[in-house]
């Protein structure tokens, strides 16, 4: 049930004809209250899609009644016409639900440059169908409708003994690189929290979860993570407990995204320990995660630790490269900047791969999640437009 597990929410996923496959491609999530509190984070890419430009304005007052999402077209770099499409979509949802268009978030995903009159007409003519299909059990259909190159929907639920719950759905299998948030994610809760608390919790959670997934180093133009609170449980959540639960749910969804990355055959966790600062740990982990040489080596089951050191040496993080230890799947292949245990001891045949980097410069840590670089990734992204 994901986004409809918390009380006070209905959702739907319908076919609008945006996808050539005829699959569901228009999702609607509605907050029926009593509260309409919300927070959201968006891509930090300067090239923002029209739905992001619209939704950034909507969420400023901390109030959201509904989120409408389409797959099959990003509505990005489609000019004033594309922004008007977003505005018209919000107005159509508002009219159907009896709410204000200024309380409707709009999200789109798909090819950049798609958003013509046909695109607009298909969305606007199917908003009524999405509204009629709304159901307290509609979370699964909504999760299906936001998929693009995803092979499966991503959903998660967290329950609190205090009597409130959190539900979430996400999409994303490519262009996974951070910038406040990555992909499209809708999270709902029936806990009562004001917009400021929701914003703090969301930013805390995304910073160590979605922001740490760096599958291919490509930042999307449409990234949105929205958190809606209905307060329908009647329970005011402890902010610290809520933040912990939200972080766990976001971590679950982030790992689901990593596991479904386009064409990947390895899920790689790059753990950086004993860094001078958390920023240094993130910087090093991200540099390693973006090494195509290393990612290709992992695809070939080759524990080429030299590519790890070469990548982290490009950063300005504080460390002595000739003191660093590197372990791959539990085998210390590099010890103090020199060859360590026999690399033949490393087994990279399992899908899960852990690279542990000890910077010996402090006590800060961070983990970046990425994938290997495969033939299938190249094929999928070269054929995607067709």
C-alpha positions, 0 to 999 in steps of 0.5 A: 500500500506504500503511500496509502498506508498512512491514514488520510491518503488516497492514490491512483495510477492510470493509463494516459497514453504517454508511454508507447507500451500502454502501461500506467503513466499518470499517478495521483496522490491526495492528502485528505487531511485534516492537515495539509502540511508538507515539505519537499526538496528538489534537484540542485541542477540549474537546468530545472524542469517546469514541474520543479519550477512550479512545485518549488513555489507551491511548497513554500507555504508548507501546504500541499493537498495533492501530488500528480506525477506523470512518466513518459515525458520530462516536460523540461526545456519545453519553454513557456508552453511547458510551464503552462502545461504544468500550471494547467495540470495543477488547475485540472487537479484542483478543479477535480478535487475542489482544492487550490491549484497552489496546493498541487505539486506536479512531477514529471519524468521521462525524456527531456524535451518531451512536452508538446500539445499531445503530451499536454492533452493526454495529461489534462484529459486523464486527470478526471480518470485519475481522480475517479480511480482514487482509492485508499488501496491505490498506492501500488498502482501509483508506484507503477505509474511513475516508472520509466526504465525501472524494472519494478516499483519501489515502495516502503512503509515504517510503523511507530509504536506511538500510532503513526506510520510513514509510506513512500514510493520512488522511481529511478533507475538512471540519472541517479546522482545527488543534489538535495534529492534524486529521482521522484519520491512521494512520502506520506505520513499520518503523524502530526508535524508542522511544516518546519519540522517536516522540512528539518526531518526530510533534509536530515533524511535525504542528506544521508540516503538519497544524496548518497546514491550516486549510480552514474554521476548524472543529475536529473533535471526533475528530481523531487522528494515530497513529504506530506502529512495528514495528521490523521492518526491524531498523534503528534510525533516526537521529531527525533523519533520521526526523523529516525523512522523517515531516515530508515524509510528513505534508506530502504527506498534508496537501496531499492533504487541502487539495486534497480540501476540500469544494467547493473550487475554489482551494487557497490557500497563505498565506505569511507572511514577515519576521514577528517570530516564528513564532507571529506568522507563524502567527497572521497566516496563520490570520487571513487563512485564516479570512476568509470575505470573502477566501475568497469573493473568491478563489472569484470570481477577485477579487484583493481584497488589502484583505481580506487587510490587514483580516484580519491587522489583527485580530491582535496580531502585531507589525507596522506595517500601513502597511509591509506588502507583499502579493503574489497569485500573484506580483503585488505588489498592495499595496506598503507598505500602499498599492496596488501593481501593477495587480490586473488582472495577477493571474491567479486562474483556476488552482486554485493560489493563493499569497498572500505577506504580508511583515510587515517585522518580523523573519525568521520565516516560516510557511505556512497552507493553506486553500481558497476558499469556494464554493457547493458547500461550502455545499451539501455541508454543508447536505445532509451529514446526509441 
